[in-house]
Amino acid sequence: MATGKEIRGQIRSFENTKKITKAMEMVSVSKMRKAQERMRAARPYADKVRSIAAHLGEANPEYVHPFMKINDAKAAGVIVVTTDKGLCGGLNTNVLRIVTNKLRDLQGAGMEVQAVAIGSKGLGFLNRVGAKVVSRAVALGDTPHLDKLIGPVKVLLDAYAEGKVSAVYLSYTKFINTMKQEPVIEQLLPLSSEEIRKHKSGPGWDYLYEPDAQSVIDELLVRYVESLIYQAVAENMASEQSARMVAMKAATDNAGNVIGELKLVYNKTRQAAITKELSEIVSGAAAISG
């Protein structure tokens, strides 16, 4: 049985851990609010780009952008968005689980998989499973920057435009609310007309293109894909801070429970030691007087 000194040492250790997890929880609360505001601020732009792309796609049907063409290449691309840091519960585990299933399905169909890792956790996972990582973006910080994302992702976009890959998938954690985050994997390319059309609102629009329809649509669909990727990273960062806040709160509560149990054990041990000492004193006094 542990002595009183050992139990006191364990209590101090858990109290120090509780202070750390409480501080991390408070930091996550502050970062979570900023990440959620950033994510919500990006949504109107992404929705507007989707709407314009939907109208343009139907306004000029004689021109088909390479992103909307289907090819039969025996390769596919996967963009894996994860966090750079841990201590966020099962956030990365959940999204990497669906990535594992997708990789298994693609490889089972005889497809070569090319991967882009956004976040160090996803990069480590892809290296462990032996996936071919063609580019990466790590150490993004707490704010997503489009210029840091476009370079790595453009490798797969160019490969698709050249017909080297038949599909590109985007996997990330979608922010639902503070207590719920949902891992998703979506087909990024080819852009199906149904996927774009569901974002179309109102009657069709007529356009005057300057300098020409092809230049405008080419530029717009690139911005369309970029907005999807930026929004995915923003959603993932908001999910990360929410999950970390919940995880640190749970760790703080668990540390408090363990401290309470250890204090109870310590008090029982101390009481037993005092009772034993009193019994020895009484026995000794009785022996002397007898």
C-alpha positions as CSV (number, residue, x, y, z in Angstrom):
1,M,0.0,0.0,0.0
2,A,1.3,3.5,-0.9
3,T,2.5,5.6,2.0
4,G,1.2,9.1,2.8
5,K,4.3,10.7,1.2
6,E,3.9,8.8,-2.1
7,I,0.2,9.8,-2.2
8,R,1.0,13.4,-1.6
9,G,3.5,13.3,-4.5
10,Q,0.8,11.8,-6.8
11,I,-1.7,14.5,-5.7
12,R,0.8,17.3,-6.5
13,S,1.6,15.7,-9.9
14,F,-2.1,15.6,-10.9
15,E,-2.7,19.1,-9.6
16,N,0.1,20.3,-11.9
17,T,-1.4,18.4,-14.8
18,K,-4.8,19.9,-14.1
19,K,-3.3,23.4,-14.2
20,I,-1.8,22.7,-17.6
21,T,-4.9,21.2,-19.1
22,K,-7.0,24.1,-17.8
23,A,-4.7,26.6,-19.4
24,M,-4.8,24.7,-22.7
25,E,-8.6,24.7,-22.5
26,M,-8.8,28.5,-22.0
27,V,-6.4,29.0,-24.9
28,S,-8.4,26.7,-27.1
29,V,-11.6,28.6,-26.3
30,S,-10.0,31.9,-27.5
31,K,-8.7,30.3,-30.7
32,M,-11.9,28.4,-31.3
33,R,-13.9,31.7,-31.4
34,K,-11.5,33.2,-33.9
35,A,-11.4,30.1,-36.1
36,Q,-15.2,29.8,-36.1
37,E,-15.5,33.5,-37.1
38,R,-13.0,33.0,-39.9
39,M,-14.8,29.9,-41.1
40,R,-18.2,31.6,-41.2
41,A,-16.7,34.7,-42.9
42,A,-15.4,32.5,-45.7
43,R,-18.7,30.7,-46.3
44,P,-20.5,33.6,-48.2
45,Y,-17.6,33.9,-50.7
46,A,-17.5,30.1,-51.3
47,D,-21.3,30.0,-51.8
48,K,-21.2,33.0,-54.2
49,V,-18.4,31.4,-56.3
50,R,-20.5,28.2,-56.4
51,S,-23.5,30.1,-57.6
52,I,-21.6,31.9,-60.3
53,A,-19.9,28.7,-61.4
54,A,-23.3,27.0,-61.7
55,H,-24.8,29.8,-63.9
56,L,-21.7,30.0,-66.0
57,G,-21.6,26.2,-66.5
58,E,-25.0,26.3,-68.1
59,A,-24.7,29.7,-69.8
60,N,-21.9,28.5,-72.1
61,P,-22.4,24.8,-72.5
62,E,-20.4,24.6,-75.8
63,Y,-17.1,25.1,-73.8
64,V,-16.2,22.3,-71.3
65,H,-13.5,23.1,-68.8
66,P,-10.9,20.3,-68.2
67,F,-12.0,20.1,-64.6
68,M,-15.4,18.9,-65.8
69,K,-14.1,16.4,-68.3
70,I,-13.9,12.7,-67.3
71,N,-10.8,10.7,-68.2
72,D,-9.9,7.1,-67.6
73,A,-6.4,7.4,-66.1
74,K,-5.5,4.6,-63.8
75,A,-4.6,7.0,-61.0
76,A,-6.4,9.1,-58.4
77,G,-5.5,11.9,-56.1
78,V,-6.4,12.4,-52.4
79,I,-6.0,15.6,-50.5
80,V,-5.9,14.8,-46.7
81,V,-6.5,17.7,-44.4
82,T,-5.5,17.1,-40.8
83,T,-4.0,19.1,-37.9
84,D,-0.4,19.9,-37.2
85,K,-0.7,19.3,-33.4
86,G,-2.3,16.6,-31.3
87,L,-4.3,16.7,-28.1
88,C,-7.6,17.1,-30.0
89,G,-9.4,13.9,-29.2
90,G,-10.3,11.5,-32.0
91,L,-10.4,14.3,-34.6
92,N,-7.5,13.1,-36.8
93,T,-8.3,9.4,-36.1
94,N,-11.8,9.7,-37.5
95,V,-10.8,11.5,-40.7
96,L,-7.8,9.2,-41.3
97,R,-10.1,6.2,-40.9
98,I,-12.3,7.2,-43.8
99,V,-9.1,8.0,-45.8
100,T,-7.9,4.5,-45.1
101,N,-11.1,3.0,-46.4
102,K,-10.9,5.2,-49.6
103,L,-7.3,4.2,-50.2
104,R,-8.3,0.6,-49.8
105,D,-11.1,1.0,-52.3
106,L,-9.0,2.8,-54.9
107,Q,-6.1,0.3,-54.6
108,G,-8.6,-2.5,-54.8
109,A,-9.8,-1.1,-58.1
110,G,-6.3,-1.1,-59.5
111,M,-5.8,2.7,-59.1
112,E,-2.4,4.3,-58.2
113,V,-3.0,6.8,-55.5
114,Q,-1.2,10.2,-55.3
115,A,-1.7,12.1,-52.1
116,V,-1.3,15.7,-50.9
117,A,-0.9,16.1,-47.1
118,I,-2.1,19.3,-45.5
119,G,-1.1,19.0,-41.8
120,S,1.7,17.0,-40.2
121,K,-0.5,14.4,-38.7
122,G,-1.8,13.4,-42.1
123,L,1.7,13.5,-43.6
124,G,2.9,11.1,-40.9
125,F,0.0,8.8,-41.5
126,L,0.5,8.7,-45.3
127,N,4.2,8.0,-44.9
128,R,3.4,5.1,-42.5
129,V,1.0,3.4,-44.9
130,G,3.4,3.9,-47.8
131,A,1.2,6.2,-49.9
132,K,2.9,8.3,-52.6
133,V,3.0,11.9,-51.3
134,V,3.5,14.3,-54.2
135,S,3.3,17.5,-52.1
136,R,2.7,18.7,-48.6
137,A,1.7,21.8,-46.6
138,V,2.6,21.7,-42.9
139,A,3.0,24.3,-40.1
140,L,0.1,26.4,-41.3
141,G,-0.4,28.0,-37.9
142,D,-3.8,29.1,-36.6
143,T,-4.8,31.0,-39.7
144,P,-5.1,29.4,-43.2
145,H,-3.3,31.2,-46.0
146,L,-4.4,30.5,-49.5
147,D,-0.9,31.1,-50.9
148,K,0.5,28.3,-48.7
149,L,-2.3,25.9,-49.9
150,I,-2.5,26.5,-53.6
151,G,1.1,25.4,-54.4
152,P,0.9,21.9,-53.0
153,V,-2.7,21.3,-54.2
154,K,-1.9,22.6,-57.8
155,V,0.2,19.5,-58.3
156,L,-2.9,17.4,-58.4
157,L,-5.0,20.0,-60.2
158,D,-2.5,20.1,-63.0
159,A,-2.2,16.3,-63.1
160,Y,-6.0,16.1,-63.5
161,A,-6.0,18.8,-66.3
162,E,-3.3,16.8,-68.1
163,G,-5.3,13.6,-67.8
164,K,-2.8,11.8,-65.5
165,V,-5.4,11.2,-62.7
166,S,-9.0,10.3,-63.2
167,A,-10.4,11.8,-59.9
168,V,-9.3,14.0,-57.0
169,Y,-10.8,13.6,-53.5
170,L,-10.8,16.0,-50.6
171,S,-10.9,14.7,-47.0
172,Y,-11.3,17.0,-44.0
173,T,-13.3,17.4,-40.8
174,K,-16.5,19.5,-41.3
175,F,-17.5,21.8,-38.4
176,I,-21.1,21.1,-37.3
177,N,-21.0,22.8,-33.9
178,T,-18.7,23.1,-30.9
179,M,-19.6,19.6,-29.7
180,K,-19.8,17.8,-33.0
181,Q,-17.4,17.6,-36.0
182,E,-18.0,15.3,-38.9
183,P,-15.2,13.7,-41.0
184,V,-16.0,13.8,-44.7
185,I,-14.5,12.8,-48.0
186,E,-15.7,14.6,-51.2
187,Q,-15.0,14.3,-54.8
188,L,-13.2,17.5,-55.8
189,L,-12.6,16.6,-59.5
190,P,-14.2,16.1,-61.9
191,L,-16.7,18.8,-61.1
192,S,-20.0,17.2,-61.9
193,S,-22.7,19.4,-63.4
194,E,-25.1,18.1,-60.7
195,E,-22.8,19.1,-57.9
196,I,-22.5,22.6,-59.3
197,R,-26.2,22.9,-60.3
198,K,-27.4,22.2,-56.8
199,H,-25.8,25.5,-55.8
200,K,-27.6,27.4,-58.5
201,S,-30.2,29.8,-57.3
202,G,-32.9,31.6,-59.3
203,P,-33.3,31.8,-63.1
204,G,-30.4,31.5,-65.5
205,W,-28.1,34.5,-66.1
206,D,-26.9,35.8,-69.4
207,Y,-23.3,37.0,-69.6
208,L,-21.1,39.2,-71.7
209,Y,-17.6,37.7,-71.6
210,E,-14.5,39.9,-71.7
211,P,-12.1,38.9,-73.2
212,D,-13.8,35.6,-74.0
213,A,-15.8,32.8,-72.4
214,Q,-13.0,30.4,-72.2
215,S,-10.7,32.7,-70.3
216,V,-13.4,33.7,-67.8
217,I,-14.6,30.1,-67.2
218,D,-11.0,28.8,-66.8
219,E,-10.2,31.5,-64.2
220,L,-13.5,31.0,-62.4
221,L,-13.3,27.3,-62.0
222,V,-9.8,27.5,-60.7
223,R,-11.1,30.0,-58.1
224,Y,-14.0,27.7,-57.4
225,V,-11.7,24.8,-56.6
226,E,-9.4,27.0,-54.5
227,S,-12.4,28.2,-52.5
228,L,-13.4,24.6,-51.7
229,I,-10.0,23.8,-50.5
230,Y,-9.7,27.0,-48.4
231,Q,-13.1,26.4,-46.9
232,A,-12.1,22.8,-46.0
233,V,-9.0,23.9,-44.2
234,A,-10.9,26.6,-42.4
235,E,-13.6,24.1,-41.3
236,N,-10.8,21.7,-40.2
237,M,-9.1,24.4,-38.1
238,A,-12.4,25.4,-36.4
239,S,-13.1,21.7,-35.7
240,E,-9.6,21.3,-34.3
241,Q,-9.9,24.0,-31.7
242,S,-13.4,22.8,-30.7
243,A,-12.2,19.3,-30.3
244,R,-9.1,20.4,-28.3
245,M,-11.2,22.5,-26.0
246,V,-13.6,19.5,-25.3
247,A,-10.6,17.2,-24.8
248,M,-8.8,19.5,-22.4
249,K,-12.0,20.1,-20.5
250,A,-12.5,16.4,-20.1
251,A,-8.8,16.0,-19.0
252,T,-9.2,18.7,-16.5
253,D,-12.4,17.1,-15.1
254,N,-10.7,13.7,-14.9
255,A,-7.7,15.1,-13.1
256,G,-10.0,16.7,-10.6
257,N,-11.8,13.4,-10.0
258,V,-8.5,11.5,-9.6
259,I,-7.2,14.2,-7.1
260,G,-10.4,13.7,-5.1
261,E,-10.0,10.0,-5.0
262,L,-6.3,10.3,-4.0
263,K,-7.2,12.7,-1.2
264,L,-9.7,10.2,0.1
265,V,-7.1,7.5,0.0
266,Y,-4.6,9.8,1.7
267,N,-7.0,10.7,4.5
268,K,-7.9,7.0,5.1
269,T,-4.2,6.1,5.1
270,R,-3.4,8.9,7.5
271,Q,-6.3,8.0,9.8
272,A,-5.2,4.3,9.8
273,A,-1.6,5.4,10.8
274,I,-2.9,7.6,13.6
275,T,-5.2,4.9,14.9
276,K,-2.3,2.5,14.8
277,E,-0.1,4.9,16.8
278,L,-2.8,5.5,19.4
279,S,-3.3,1.7,19.8
280,E,0.5,1.2,20.3
281,I,0.5,4.1,22.9
282,V,-2.4,2.6,24.8
283,S,-0.9,-0.9,24.7
284,G,2.4,0.4,25.9
285,A,0.8,2.4,28.8
286,A,-1.2,-0.6,29.8
287,A,1.9,-2.8,29.8
288,I,3.8,-0.3,32.0
289,S,0.9,0.2,34.5
290,G,0.3,-3.6,34.6
